[in-house]
Amino acid sequence: MTTQPPELVEFRYELLEDGIGHLIFDMPGRTMNVFSNRAIHEAEAVADWLGTSGLRGLVISSGKTTAFCAGADLGELAQAYAMIIAAPEAERWQIGRDHFAPIGRAFRKLETAGVPVAFAINGLALGGGCEFALAGHYRVLADTPATALGLPESLVGLLPGGGGTQRMPRLVGIEAAMPVLLDAARFTAADAVAAGVAHRVVPAGQEIAACVEWIRSDPEPKQPWDRADYRIPPAEEVAARLAGLRRARQEETGGHYPAITAILDCVEFGLPLPMDAAVGKEIDIFADLIKRPEPRDMISSLFLGKQTWQKQRKSGALPEVYDSIAAAIRQSWANVAARFEPADVESAARWARLSATILPGGPVQPVSALVLGEHPGIAPTGIWIDAPQGQDQVIAGALLGAAVVAALEHGGDLDADSRRAADFHSISAAGFPAYLGGPFALYDSIGSDGVRRLIAPIAS
C-alpha cells in the first residue's frame, strides 16, 4: 500500500506500476524547468515523504521536451542577493546560509530515504538539475546530441550549492571533475557513462522503462559514499592533488574570480569529510560567496543581460547603441592610456584582467564627471575597486571609471534590461572585466561617488 506525496505545483506524481512511483518535474507556464525556491522546497517535501511512502522505488523525469532542468532560477537568486545585502553586515552570512541550505538538504534526504531513486534524463541536466540527478542512485540518459550533464555555475560567479562540488569528484575523481566544476565542461551521454557519472544510455524514449527495470532488480538504495567500504581521502592527499591547479588558476585570474577559489575550497575541505559534513561545508562556503558583488554582477550581465541581448539579436532588433558604447569604452581607454607610460598601462590592464589591447590615441582629454549625477551605490564591494592602492590599481581604476563615463554618455537613457544587455556586449566586444559585470553594473555597484574616486587622477 503506497501513499500520495504532499501537494505539488512544480512537480507531478503518478504511479507507474504497483510500488513504483514517477515524479515528473514540470514547472507550469515554463518551457524549461529551473530550480525555483518553490521547486527546492517541494523536492525536500518529496524526500521527507519518500521514506514512509511504501514505494519500492521512484523514477524522476522531466515533463518538458526541451531539457530535464537548466539549473537555478537566477532571477530569484538575484532577488535573494538584494535581500542579503539589505541586512546588517554581521547577519548576511547566516541569512544567506539559511536561504540556500534547503537544496543541499533536500538532495541529501533524497539519497538517504532508503528507497531506490532513478533519474530518466533526456536533454540537458545542468546546475541544480545535474545536482538533483547526482543525488539519485541510478541515472539513465537518452542517446541524443542534446543530452548532457554539467555544472556551469562558475560562469556566473557561483559554485554548485546543492552538493555538486562533493558528489561530482566522488563519482568521477578529482581530475575529471575539475573541468566540469571550474570551466563548465559537460559530459555527453556516452562520456557520462564512461566517466562513472551515469549508469546507462538508451534510445530516446526508453529512459523510464530502463529505470523501472533497474528498480525491479531490488537494488540497495545507497550511494557509494554511504557504503561501509567507501574510502574518505586524507586532507593532505586532496590538498596535494589540488595544489598545482590552485596556483595555475590564481595566476590566470589574479584572484578576481572568487568562485574559482571557492570551488577549490569546497573540494579541498569537503572531500576529506563524511557527506553530511561535506554538504554543510559546501553551503558554508556558498554563503561567503553569495555576499560578494561578483556573483550579483556576473548574473546581471552574463546571464540576464546575455538573455536580453540574444533575444534582441534573434528578432533583428539589436540596438546599434551597444556597438557605440563598446567603441566609446575602447576610445576612453586609449585617452586614459595617453597619460601614462605604455608599460604601466599594460601592467594595470593585465592586473585588472581587461581582455583588450589598449593603445594610446590622440591628445590627452580630461574625463568629465558631469554625466555621473548623484547615484547611490548598492554597498561597499569589499574589493580593490572601492579604494585602489598602488600604480596598477590606480591606473586600472581610471580605465574602468572612464569606461563607466563613456557608457553613460552613450547609453544613459537605456532601460534596465538594455543596460544589462549593454554590459554583456561591453564584456564580449570591448573587453570589460567580466567579474565587475560591465560599466552599468559597476556604476550601480559603487555609485557616482565611487566612480568619481576612480577617475579623480584623470578628471577635468
TAZI-V48504 format. One record per backbone hydrogen bond with DSSP energy under -0.5 kcal/mol. NH is the residue of the N-H (numbers start at 0). CO is the residue of the C=O. Records with the same first field share a line. If there is no record, write none. Layout:
NH: CO / CO
//
This chain:
2: 52
11: 23
13: 21
15: 13 / 19
16: 19
19: 16
20: 18 / 56
21: 13
22: 58
23: 11 / 21
24: 22 / 60
25: 9 / 23
29: 26
34: 70
35: 33
39: 35
40: 36
41: 37
42: 38
43: 39
44: 40
45: 41
46: 42
47: 43
48: 44
49: 45
50: 46
51: 48
52: 49
55: 18
56: 18
57: 115
58: 20
59: 117
60: 22
62: 24
67: 123
68: 123
69: 32
72: 34
73: 71
76: 72
77: 73
78: 74
79: 75
80: 76
81: 77
82: 78
83: 79
84: 80
85: 81
86: 82 / 83
90: 87
91: 87 / 88
92: 88
94: 90
95: 91
96: 92
97: 93
98: 94
99: 95
100: 96
102: 99
103: 99
104: 100
105: 101
106: 102
107: 103
108: 104
109: 105
110: 106
111: 107
112: 109
115: 55
117: 57
118: 137
119: 59
120: 118 / 139
121: 119
124: 147
125: 68
126: 149
128: 125
129: 126
130: 126
131: 127
132: 128
133: 129
134: 130 / 131
135: 132
136: 116
137: 116
139: 118
140: 199
141: 120
142: 201
143: 141
146: 143
147: 122
148: 186
149: 124
150: 184
153: 150
154: 151
155: 152
156: 153
157: 152
164: 159
165: 162
166: 162
167: 163
169: 165
170: 166
171: 167
172: 168
176: 172
177: 173
178: 174
179: 176
180: 176
181: 177
182: 177 / 178
183: 179
184: 178
186: 148
187: 185
188: 146
191: 187
192: 188
193: 189
194: 190
195: 191
196: 191
197: 191
198: 138
199: 138
201: 140
205: 202
209: 205
210: 206
211: 207
212: 208
213: 209
214: 210
215: 211
216: 212 / 213
217: 214
220: 218
221: 219
225: 222
226: 223
229: 226
231: 229
232: 230
237: 233
238: 234
239: 235
240: 236
241: 237
242: 238
243: 239
245: 241
246: 242
247: 243
248: 244
249: 245
250: 246
251: 247
252: 248
253: 249
255: 252
257: 255
259: 256
260: 256
261: 257
262: 258
263: 259
264: 260
265: 261
266: 262
267: 263
268: 264
269: 265
270: 266
272: 269
277: 273
278: 274
279: 275
280: 276
281: 277
282: 278
283: 279
284: 280
285: 281
286: 282
287: 283
288: 284
289: 285
290: 286 / 287
291: 288
295: 291
296: 292
297: 293
298: 294
299: 295
300: 296
301: 297
302: 297 / 298
303: 298
304: 299
305: 300
306: 302
307: 303
308: 304
309: 305
310: 306
311: 307
312: 308
313: 309
314: 310
315: 312
316: 311
318: 316
321: 318
322: 319
323: 319
324: 320
325: 321
326: 322
327: 323
328: 324
329: 325
330: 326
331: 327
332: 328
333: 329
334: 330
335: 331
336: 332
337: 333
338: 335
339: 336
344: 340
345: 341
346: 342
347: 343
348: 344
349: 345
350: 346
351: 347
352: 348 / 349
353: 348
354: 352 / 430
355: 353
357: 355
358: 356
360: 333
366: 457
367: 365
371: 368
372: 368 / 369
374: 372
377: 443 / 444
378: 444
385: 382
386: 383
392: 388
393: 389
394: 390
395: 391
396: 392
397: 393
398: 394
399: 395
400: 396
401: 397
402: 398
403: 399
404: 400
405: 401
406: 402
407: 403
408: 404
409: 405
410: 406
411: 407
413: 410
418: 414
419: 415
420: 416
421: 417
422: 418
423: 419
424: 420
425: 421
426: 422
427: 423
428: 424
429: 424 / 425
430: 425 / 426
431: 425
435: 432
436: 433
437: 432
441: 437
442: 438
443: 439
444: 440
445: 441
446: 442
447: 374
449: 445
450: 446
451: 447
452: 448
453: 449
454: 450
455: 451
457: 454
458: 454 / 455
459: 366
//
